[in-house]
């Protein structure tokens, strides 16, 4: 089932989550390289990934990455919301494993 814009209305698979957010793959690639001990504002994540903040905000990419376990959201009353990489999650481990495998495959083919 497709919604307007060609996005699946019922995407509850891992790849479905990525496909439903235009720049999710770019942000995930960035998260794999960020320091998990640091916190990042939406603006900092946007700049690190090279994705316009408006894009991340309008399609809910960061919130989706919190939902799937790649990011942790830290909110404090009266302060800007910040995020950290959840490098202990199954989603992070899977993304890292895919990145490593794809890199190794590319090196073997190259």
Residue pairs with C-beta under 8 A, 6 or more apart in sequence:
1 8
1 9
1 10
2 8
2 9
3 9
7 19
7 20
8 16
8 19
8 20
10 16
11 17
11 19
11 20
14 68
14 91
14 94
17 24
17 64
17 67
17 68
18 24
18 25
18 28
20 59
20 64
21 59
21 60
21 61
21 64
22 55
22 59
22 61
23 49
23 51
23 55
23 56
23 59
23 61
24 61
24 64
24 65
26 49
26 50
26 51
27 45
27 49
27 51
27 56
27 61
27 62
27 65
28 65
28 70
28 95
29 49
29 99
30 45
30 48
30 49
30 50
31 65
31 70
31 71
31 85
31 92
31 95
32 92
32 95
32 96
32 99
34 40
34 48
34 85
35 85
36 84
36 85
36 86
36 87
37 84
38 84
39 74
39 82
39 83
39 84
40 48
40 82
40 83
40 84
41 80
41 81
41 82
41 83
42 53
42 56
42 57
42 62
42 81
42 83
43 53
45 56
45 62
45 83
46 52
46 53
46 56
49 56
51 61
55 61
56 62
62 71
62 83
63 73
65 71
66 72
66 73
66 83
68 91
69 86
69 89
69 90
69 91
69 92
70 85
70 86
70 89
70 91
70 92
70 95
71 83
71 84
71 85
71 86
72 83
72 84
72 85
72 86
73 81
73 82
73 83
74 81
74 82
74 83
74 84
75 81
85 92
86 92
